[in-house]
Amino acid sequence: MNRILSDHNQRNKIEEELISLFQDKEISLVDFLDNDECVVYPADDEEDAKEYIMEEIWSKFFLIIKIEL
């Protein structure tokens, strides 16, 4: 993870992908986190999934507590 974070291009790509994920209403965040291929977190609903992604992924990569998208 440190290698990715130290690479400005990779970090920007991850940030763009996360923002797109939140903005694309066609994508179910629940299914993104819990699907046939992988179970990351069994979210109760879309808001729970969004909170998990913000706390466990976004904040670790970008060291912020919350943002509103």
PyMOL commands that set and color helices and strands:
alter all, ss='L'
color gray80, all
select helices_A, chain A and resi 2-6+8-23+29-33+46-62
alter helices_A, ss='H'
color red, helices_A
deselect
rebuild
show_as cartoon
